[in-house]
Each structure stands twice: as C-alpha cells, then as structure tokens.
C-alpha cells in the first residue's frame, strides 16, 4: 500500500468515525444532558453552591418608588362628587435586602431564612423632600376604625369622638408620615375600645429593617423544579385568610429565585405576603438585558379577575356581598379588617368602572405592568418590576354621618414600583456561564462539523488523485510503428542507431 493510499484510508476512517459518533451524540443529546445535570447540581440552595451567596445577599441594587395620588377636590367629594387626583412622585428609596438566620433544616433538604429589608431615601432620584411635601388623601386610620366599628353598638360614640378629635374622611399629611408612620389621635382613642389596634399608622410603618416572617424553602437538590419553592411561611403550609383551599394554598417561590431550564409554556407562581396570596405569571415575549437572553413573564388579567370571569377566584371574596370586580382584591382579612384594596397601578387590567370612578386615572401597559425577565437556562432574574397600588374602599357606613353622601369608590392612595436590574459584575459572570454551557451543549455539533470537514477533504483528495492518474495515462500512451516504416530509411519516422565497430 502506497503512502498516499494509506493517508486516504486513515482520513476516511477518522472522518467516518467522527460523523457517526457526532451524530450519535447529537441525537442522544449527551453533552446537552451533561450540562443540564451539571447546572442542576450547581443551582441549589446549599452552602458552597454557585448561587447560595447571591441568594443570601443580592448584589443587584433594588429601588422602591412611591407615587402618591393627591386629592384636589376633597370638599366636593363629601357631597358626592367624583374624586379628582394628581399623581406626584416618585419618592425613591434604595432597598437593601438580605437573608438572615439562614439554617439548613429537615436533613438538609430545606433551608429556613428571614428576608430583612432596609430603605434609604435617594434625593437625587426623587421629585421632592418627603418630610416637606404634603399629600391630601383618604384618612386611612379613620376608615380602619369605622370599618372595625360598623357592626358595633357603640359606633355612634366612636363617631362623636372622631368628630371631636378632628378625624375626617380625608386628611393632609407629609409623604414621610404617610409612609413611615405618625401618631393618630383617633387610633389612640379607638385602641382603648378595641384592643389590637395600633396607635400609629403608616403604609411602611415598622417595615424599615424588619422581616415578613420565617420562610422555609426547598433547596432543589431532590428535584430542580422545586428550587426556591416556598414550603411554609410563618410555620404554615397554607393560609387562613380566604374562603377556599385553593385560594389559601402557598404556591411557587418568593419571587427572588426560579428553577433553571424554564419553558415558554409553563406558569410561574409567586407567593407574596404583601398581597396575602400567591399569584401567577405567563410567558409574554423574549427580551434581552445587558446581552443576556431572557423570557418575560407577566400576570394576566385572570389573576385579579372577578369570580364571574375566573371561578377559581371565588375564594378571594371576603363574603358573597363583599366580592369586588375584576382588577381589584380586598385585603381586609389580612389587614386587621381595614378596607385596603390592592390593584395594579391606575387600575391597569381592571374593570372600566374603577378607572372611570376616579378622575386622573390613565392605565398604561408600559408604566403599570408587573413583569419578570428571567434567563431561561439558569432561572436568574435579570430584570424585574413589581408594581402594585394601594387603595381604600370608600362607601356609606351606618352610624357615621360624614360618609352618608359618599358613593362607593375604590380610592387610590399610592402605587409602588419595586424594580431591579442585574448588576454588571453578575451579568458578566452569567454571560460567561452561558457561553460555557452553550459550547459544552453543542460539542456534538463541533464533532459532526469536524468530521464533515475531514470528509470534504477526503473527497477533494480522491478527486485530485483520480485526475492525476488520468493525466499520467494520457502522457504515457503511444502508437506502435509499422514494420514497413521501420524498414524505410527515408520515411523519417524511425532512426536506427548501431554501434560503430572497428574493422
């Protein structure tokens, strides 16, 4: 066997082997599964894992923006006029959050933690000074007291001391007071009649530096789909606020972590103590954040739909008579009876009656939609915006004359935008991980490609060898000379040379 033939034989064997092996690995998704298994072992809530430290102390900056609705026709509202409001904000705070008292429980299959949140005001990102700017809005403490006392025999007495103490339907307070609390004379007096009522009120009262209770999470070691899923909150595996088992179920994560290898057709569940329930999000579209591919998930209209639109929401009705329409959720069962109502900002995705009930509402998808942008490979949150609106249900309450001319209205107090975008350092690490994952997952394609290239080279060499052989045969071919021509010396086509021999 010649050297050239041996080379062609070896090249053909190698290219054929690479193609067969590569196609087999590609069809079997061997490297893809290898990378998946590796990530499933890395993305777990266990000490030393790739994500554990960032889960405990999120490096990405979180911002909390408050937008208030300033009432401009308070006196007219008392006579039945439609409320007119003007949005003022944002008043922005940097939110520092971290997991405290992190403990492995149940033989290391679960992890317990408290999420601590601290807030620092950012003047450069705000429209004004919260200690100076005044907002005219509903008097939430008075409405809480009236709601608490509406079935009591001494509500008339309460109404009288409310009037003497200056407790009206509306109030004017600074942004700082509305957020972080102020002493209220009506609450102080009511507390003596109804134990359990706080003497101070604030939308964020006692929440700076506090936690929302103990969470126990699945680590994801036993099943990657359980990564970050909440098992219990405050020692309970289900809630007690609502009227059905489905409504009281604690489902999903706390919104800070999600399992890897997300798909577009799955529904993500998030348990949020602020809403006292679990909500869900569906895939909307593909996006990109700092060069990182992501899936955007958003809550559909059915989350806050009425029981007529979504029968599963019947359990969120406080009672048959206290069941609001689409787009709003009454939170009084978990707000000590206060008539607090949650919605999306400007009643986005809500019934038109709530938008039309307040002059100054302009729901907009871009500015009022809640969304999560998640990298589908790792489940990491690369960008998020949680937008909720705090409202108060105003209506006529028997025994309180100041409410007799009011129409039932869901009055907006403030809407909150809690947002986060992945920091540059974490984005760089994530992109590096995604590149490695992509390379390893597609290594079978590289093998197939290499085998294909070598096969092409083999074909080229075979063609060239065939052409060279054909050319050689043409050069070495000849026509035999006839005997006649050989014997005819004048023909000129044949010359016979003989040796010269001495005589």
Phi, psi and omega in degrees: 000128181288166180297320180296316179298321178295319179297314179297322180295314180295315180299316178297320179295315182294312182297318178297318179297315180299317180295315181295311180296315181298315179295321177297316178294324181292314179295321179280353179051043185296307182291326178297315179293325178298317180291321178300313180298324179295315180292324179297328178281332182278324184268077178219153181272068180228143180306128179096351179285168184297332188250355189295315182294317179290334175291321180288318181228097183293122180282341182285135180288132178250135181238139178244116180251134178246127175244123182257152178253109183272121181282127184255351181226055185299317182294321180292328180297328181293341179257009175105005180286156178289132179297140176242126184233157174234131180283131179233125180157179009269157165251110194255137178233139172279127182257120176256120181232145177204157178272131181243153178055047180286124185220133175281132182229168178052056177060032176083004179273347179229160176226133180256143181198157172244133179264114180266136178235131176235146185234136178232127183290137179245101183296323184292342179253013184239161183274345182189190181265117183295340179277351183247316185293129180258145178234131173264123185208186178290148179275089187300317178302319180293320178294326177294319180293314181298319179295323181290325187261000189295337178258007185266150180289339182258027178294331179294321178296317179298320179297323181292313181288335174296318180293320179293328181272001178081021180273103181255183180291326180240160180212163177235119183222162175285160178300320180298318180294316181297327182277304193257358169112152176206155178283131183242126184295323180294317178297319181297318179290319182293330181297333179286338178265329184229095179301142180112340177280135176284151179274347178241155179223144173189143181300328179244025183301126178067018181258352179277111182089009181254180178233168182257018178110167182283131173249142170242123186248152169284138181283334182092000180293319182281327178209119184297337179291342179269001183303121178077000182289137182282128175266311179221154174229125184054037177080004182248138177269351173210160183275171179231010185282328193253179191257008177219155180296322180296318180291331182272357181290139173265112185233143174086193180267187177268008178096354181262345182210147181219153184293153178286169177059056177288149176241160184287338185264006180264158180252127181265131178253141180225128175264125180235117179299332180298326179261357179058034182193173173261141174239173180225159180227146178243157178296138178245308183194169175269138179224177177222132181233115180053041179080006181255124178292144183210156172256133176264126176246137181223152176285129178282173180299330184295343180299313180253023182289156177290166180295337177288323178279322182223104184297336180293342182271003180301328182291346179272359174284131178298320173201176179299326180276340181250058179239110185278176183277193183289136175100355181225153181220119179280125186255013184303327179300333180245017178233037176055034176087354181294142184282054181276135181234132178258149176200176169279157183305140179057025180059039175298133182069014181258170176300149182298333183297329179284324176292315182288340183287345181231124177280122182123359178273137178211080182299136182219129184298316185297321186263346188237002181275139171272137181209160174229126174255112186242136172289121187292334182287315185256341185079008182287138176282114180262339175197143181205154175212111179259113186241118180225155180237134178262124181234164175236131178279113178257133175201179179285132179237120182301133179098353179235096187302330183294350181256000191293337181259005183277143171267150179297120185217138171268103188267126180280132178259306181204153168237145190243133176242106178258110189234155179207144173228137182304138180285163186298318182296315179293325178296319179296318178296319181293319179296321177297317178297320180293324178296314178300316180298319180293318181296312181295317182297328183257018181296329177297323177296322178297318179296315178298317179297318179295317177297321178296318179297315180295326178293321177296318178299318178300315179298317179299316180295321178295319178296315180295321178296320179294318179295320180295321180295318179296321180294321180295321180295324179292322182289322185271000179283149181211164177250132181291143181272135181287156181295326181296315180294327180291325183277343181268107183288343182271355182293322176085003180261353182213131180236126181253120179257136177233156179292146174278125184244130177293144178297000000 
